[in-house]
Amino acid sequence: MPPMKNELAPARWQLQPGDALLIVDVQNDFLRGGSLAVPHGNQVVPVLNRYIGAFVAQGLPVYATRDWHPERHCSFRAQGGPWPSHCVAHTRGAEFAEALLLPPAVSVISKATSADRDAYSGFDGTDLDTRLRAAGVHRLFVGGLATDYCVLNTVRDALQLGYDVMLLSDAIRPVEVQPGDGERAEAEMARLGARSITLHDMAA
């Protein structure tokens, strides 16, 4: 289970040099009306905007991953995969949510760009780790979509690579192909070492 809010001093959650915000796949196809809409996925956008504002105010970097699929990606049902066609590169569905206030200096990470290879993690087949290390990042604050797929896999890889991971539990939502997938994913991330926080904890 994630740690209780009173287990650590509030000062632990103050932003500091070496921190970065990592926003996972907040793209139109995963939002209301999209081809692979995450239930209540739109709710993460205003929360993430507040996190973005906090990081920008402190001069800390913001990264955003995106699915950037070719038209006949292996994850699509037409090619025998489990998902409907989604986030095809250069389409509206692949664009970030219009209401997501990404800063001009955001670093965008495109993943799953090869037709024959899927990638749920923002680190899988990308230069995200290289970019983070070049920027001196050692603690990642991770939120976005979806809890039980791309967020889970990104957090898992970040922890394996040695980053301290803060899971923004108020800025994630699950697909829940099976009921309870979201809770199981959060429990798995906590078991691996991610710490769950909210905006309230950050402000304390």
C-alpha positions in Angstrom: 0.0 0.0 0.0 1.2 3.6 -0.6 2.6 5.3 2.5 0.2 7.3 4.6 0.5 11.1 4.3 1.7 11.5 7.8 4.5 9.0 7.5 6.9 11.6 6.1 7.4 15.2 7.0 5.6 17.6 4.7 9.0 19.2 3.8 9.8 16.0 1.9 7.5 17.0 -0.9 9.0 20.4 -1.5 10.3 20.8 -5.0 14.1 21.0 -5.4 16.8 20.9 -8.0 17.0 17.5 -9.6 13.2 17.2 -9.8 11.3 16.8 -13.0 7.6 16.4 -13.9 6.9 13.5 -16.3 3.4 13.6 -18.0 2.4 10.3 -19.6 0.3 10.2 -22.8 -2.3 12.9 -22.1 -3.5 12.7 -25.8 -6.8 13.2 -27.4 -7.4 9.6 -28.3 -7.2 8.7 -24.5 -9.7 11.4 -23.5 -13.4 11.7 -23.8 -14.5 11.1 -27.4 -11.2 9.5 -28.4 -10.8 6.1 -30.0 -9.3 4.6 -26.8 -10.8 6.9 -24.1 -9.8 6.3 -20.5 -12.8 6.6 -18.2 -12.6 10.0 -16.5 -9.3 10.6 -18.2 -10.2 14.3 -18.7 -10.1 14.8 -15.0 -6.3 14.6 -14.9 -5.8 17.7 -17.1 -6.7 20.5 -14.6 -4.7 18.7 -11.9 -1.7 18.3 -14.1 -1.9 21.9 -15.0 -1.4 22.8 -11.4 1.6 20.6 -11.2 3.0 22.1 -14.4 2.5 25.6 -12.9 4.4 24.6 -9.7 7.3 23.1 -11.7 7.5 26.1 -14.1 7.5 28.5 -11.2 10.5 26.7 -9.7 12.3 26.6 -13.1 12.2 22.8 -13.1 11.9 20.7 -16.3 8.7 19.2 -17.7 8.7 16.1 -19.9 5.7 14.7 -21.8 5.5 11.3 -23.5 3.2 10.4 -26.3 2.2 7.4 -28.3 3.3 8.2 -31.9 2.1 5.2 -33.9 2.4 4.4 -37.6 -0.9 3.7 -39.3 -0.5 -0.1 -39.1 0.9 -0.5 -35.7 1.1 -4.0 -34.2 -1.0 -3.0 -31.2 -4.0 -2.2 -33.4 -6.8 -4.8 -33.7 -6.6 -4.7 -37.5 -3.0 -6.0 -37.1 -4.0 -8.6 -34.5 -3.3 -6.4 -31.4 -5.5 -5.7 -28.4 -6.4 -2.1 -29.0 -8.4 0.0 -31.5 -6.4 2.3 -33.8 -5.1 5.2 -31.7 -2.6 8.0 -31.5 -1.5 7.7 -35.2 1.4 10.1 -35.7 0.4 13.5 -37.1 -3.4 13.0 -36.5 -5.6 15.0 -34.0 -5.9 11.9 -31.9 -2.2 11.9 -31.2 -2.1 15.5 -30.2 -1.8 16.5 -26.6 -5.0 17.6 -24.9 -5.7 21.2 -25.9 -6.5 22.1 -22.3 -3.1 20.7 -21.1 -0.9 23.8 -20.5 2.4 22.4 -21.5 5.2 25.0 -21.3 7.1 26.1 -24.4 10.2 24.4 -23.1 8.5 21.0 -22.6 10.6 18.0 -23.7 8.4 15.7 -25.8 9.2 12.0 -25.9 7.6 9.9 -28.8 7.3 6.2 -28.2 6.0 3.1 -30.0 7.1 4.6 -33.3 7.9 1.3 -35.0 5.1 -0.6 -36.7 6.3 -4.0 -35.4 7.0 -3.1 -31.7 4.8 -1.8 -29.0 6.1 0.3 -26.0 4.1 1.2 -22.9 7.0 2.8 -21.1 8.3 6.2 -21.8 11.8 4.8 -21.5 11.2 1.9 -24.0 13.1 2.6 -27.2 13.5 6.3 -26.4 16.2 8.7 -25.2 14.2 9.8 -22.1 16.8 8.4 -19.7 19.6 10.1 -21.6 17.7 13.5 -21.5 16.9 13.2 -17.8 20.5 12.4 -16.8 21.9 15.2 -19.0 19.5 17.6 -17.1 20.7 16.2 -13.7 17.3 14.8 -12.9 17.1 12.2 -10.1 13.5 12.5 -8.8 10.5 12.1 -11.1 6.9 13.2 -10.4 4.8 11.0 -12.7 1.2 11.4 -13.7 -1.0 10.9 -16.8 -2.7 8.0 -18.6 -3.3 5.2 -18.1 -2.5 4.0 -14.6 -2.5 0.3 -15.5 -0.5 0.5 -18.7 1.8 3.4 -19.7 2.0 5.0 -16.2 2.7 1.6 -14.6 5.4 0.6 -17.1 7.0 4.1 -17.1 7.2 4.1 -13.3 8.6 0.5 -13.3 11.4 1.4 -15.7 12.2 4.7 -13.9 12.6 2.8 -10.6 14.8 0.1 -12.3 17.0 2.9 -13.7 17.5 4.3 -10.2 15.2 7.3 -10.2 13.2 8.3 -7.1 9.6 8.2 -8.2 6.7 10.2 -6.8 3.4 9.0 -8.2 0.8 11.8 -8.6 -2.2 9.7 -7.5 -4.6 12.5 -8.1 -3.5 12.9 -11.7 -3.8 9.3 -13.0 -6.7 7.2 -14.3 -6.9 3.6 -15.3 -8.3 1.8 -18.4 -9.5 -1.1 -16.3 -9.8 -3.8 -18.9 -10.4 -6.0 -15.9 -12.1 -4.5 -12.8 -9.5 -3.5 -10.2 -6.6 -3.2 -12.7 -6.0 0.4 -11.6 -5.8 -0.4 -7.9 -3.5 -3.4 -8.6 -1.2 -1.1 -10.7 -1.0 1.4 -7.9 -0.2 -1.3 -5.4 2.5 -2.7 -7.7 4.1 0.7 -8.1 4.1 1.2 -4.4 5.6 -2.3 -3.9 8.4 -1.4 -6.3 9.2 1.8 -4.4 7.1 4.6 -5.9 5.7 7.0 -3.3 2.1 8.3 -3.8 1.4 12.0 -3.3 -1.2 14.6 -4.2 -1.3 18.3 -4.7 -2.3 18.7 -1.1 0.9 16.9 0.0 3.0 19.2 -2.3 1.4 22.3 -0.8 2.0 21.2 2.8 
